[in-house]
Amino acid sequence: IAGYPVDPQEEEYVLVNNKCQCVTVTSKFVPSKENPDEEVLERNIRIIVPLQARENISDPLSPLRTTFVYRLSELCKNCEPVEIELGGAIHQAQQGNSCDQPQTCYTYDRNKCYSSPVPFLYHGEVKQAPAALTPASCFAK
């Protein structure tokens, strides 16, 4: 099974851990209900609906989100490029398609930084300055 173990003592593996949409997909082999001598692959999809999520996560004043859409194909896409060797030459490839489209994010992904302009008064004039809305880890790079 591809993925990484949930726990060293567990037989369950994490296939997808999408922090942006609060979804985790795991799988493990379990005894078959029809034939206990056989094992079948069981998949579990855990969705945490962030009820206080805003329509625009970078704008704390935007209205609360009321619609959540989950597409398994989007959750599982892997847009990280990998290097593969073909015919003696190294090529860049990515496993996902439609990677140029932005991912819908219902909450903060700790691996990304989000910002929203904040007004401030400077010499009697209102200016806009970007303000980070995520933990200090954004600035540690």
N, C-alpha and C positions, 0 to 999 in steps of 0.2 A: 504494500500500500504506500503510495506517495504521501508525503506530509511529515509531520513530526509528532512524537508522542505527547499526549496531554499530560501524562505523569509517568515517571520511570517505571512504576509498578502497573500501569494501565496498559491494556491492549488497544486502547482507543487512540486514533491518530487525527490530528487537525489537518484538514485539507484546505480550508479557507478561513482566514481570520481578517475580516474586513472591518477595520476600526471606524471607517468613515460612515458605514451604514449599520454598525453594531450587529454584525452577523458572523456567526461561527459555524462552519460545517465540519462535522467529524464523521469518522467511520470506524467500524470494528467488526470482527468476525464473531458471530454468535451462533449457538446451536439452532438448527432449523426446527421449526414447530412441527413440520410434517415428518422429518426424519432426524431424530436427535443425534444420530451418528455423523451427520453432515453439518458443515458450517456454512452459513450464508453471510454475505456482507450487509451490514446494517448501517445506514447513513442517518445522521441526526442533524437537523438544521435548527440552530438556536438564534432567534431574532429578539433583540431587545429594542422595543420601540421607545425612542427618547421623547416622551410626551411634552417636555418643555423646549423642544427644538424650535428654532426660528426658521422662517422661510429663507432668510439670508443669514447664514451663520456668522457672517462678519458684521452684521448690523443688529445689535441687541434690541433695537426698537422696532424691528420688522415684526409682522404678525406671526403668531404661533403656527407651525406647520400642522396641517390636518390630514394630508395625504402622504402616504409612504408607499413607494413602489420598489419591489425587490425582483430583480431578474437574475436568475442563477448564472446565466451566461456572462453577465456583467460582473457579478461577484467573483467569479472564478478566473476572469481574464488576468493574464500576467503580462504587463507591458514592459517589464525590465528587459533590456536587450542582453543577449548572451552571445558569446563568441563560439562559433563552430568551425570545424575544419572541413572544407569540401575541395577535393581535388588538389590538396597540398596548399591551399590558400585559406586564410582566416577570414570569415565573414561574420557580420553582425546580423542577428536574427532576433525576433521577438515572438513569443508564443501567442499573444493576443491580437485580435483584429479590432478595429474601431478604437484604437488607442489615442487617436487624435481628438476624440470627444472628451470633454471634461466629465469627471466622475461626480455624480450627485452625492453630496455629503450631508448627512443628517445630524452629525455631531462633529466634534473636532478630532481629526486624525493627528495623533501625537507626533507623527513623522513629517507633518507639514506645518508651515507657518501661515497664519491668516492675519490680515490687517484691515483696518478700516480707518478712513481719515477722521481726525478729531479736530474740531475748531479750537483755536486758542487766540487770545488777544495779544498782539505784539505792536507796541508803539501806537496804540489806538486803532489798529487795523486788525480785522479778523483774518487769520491765516489757517490753512488746513495742513495738518501734519499726520503722517501715518503712525498708527499706534498698534503694536502687536497685541493680539488677543489670545495668545497661547503661552504656555510656560516658558521659563527662561531657557529651556533646552534649545529653543529656536536660535538663541543668540550665542550659543556655545560653539558654533561651527567656525 
